[in-house]
Every structure is written in C-alpha cells, then in structure tokens.
Amino acid sequence: MQLVVSTGRDDGEAELIEAFGAVPPNVFVASYLPYELLLPRIDAMITNGG
C-alpha cells in the first residue's frame, strides 16, 4: 500500500519535513498534487471536503 498526502499549502520542502518529520518509505508528502493525474490511479481517497 502507498499513501499520498497533500497539504494543500504552498510550503517549501523544509516546512514539509518539519511538519511531518520522518515518514515511512511508502508515504509520499507533497504541498500540491494534480488530482486529474492522481485520481485515475487510486482506489480510495479521503478528503476534508474543503
């Protein structure tokens, strides 16, 4: 299983590392994700609806 996390904010790499710390190798954290490219590849999505 892979987990993709988007913060929805335009933080830099340093801010993401500070916020999340070390993450397992199957977790990917990004400040922005192009959902039109991501959605066709996923089985489930959890969102805050905002």
C-alpha positions in Angstrom: 0.0 0.0 0.0 1.1 3.5 -0.7 -0.1 6.6 0.9 -0.1 10.0 -0.7 -0.6 13.1 1.4 -1.2 16.6 0.1 -1.0 19.6 2.5 -2.9 21.9 0.1 -0.5 24.7 1.0 2.4 26.0 -0.9 5.0 25.1 1.7 8.6 24.5 0.8 10.4 21.2 1.2 11.9 22.3 4.6 8.5 23.2 6.0 7.0 19.8 4.9 9.9 17.9 6.6 9.5 20.0 9.7 5.7 19.4 9.8 5.8 15.7 9.1 9.2 14.6 10.2 10.4 11.2 9.0 7.7 9.2 7.1 7.8 5.6 6.2 9.1 4.7 2.7 5.5 4.0 1.4 4.3 7.6 2.3 4.7 10.5 -0.1 4.0 14.0 1.1 3.6 17.0 -1.3 2.3 20.5 -1.0 0.3 20.2 -4.2 -0.9 17.3 -6.3 -2.6 17.5 -9.7 -5.7 15.5 -8.9 -6.6 15.0 -12.6 -3.4 12.8 -12.8 -3.7 11.2 -9.4 -7.4 10.1 -9.3 -7.3 7.6 -12.2 -4.5 5.7 -10.3 -6.1 5.4 -6.8 -8.5 3.0 -5.1 -9.7 5.3 -2.3 -9.5 8.9 -1.4 -10.1 10.7 2.0 -10.6 14.4 1.9 -11.7 17.2 4.2 -14.2 18.3 1.5 -12.7 21.8 1.6 
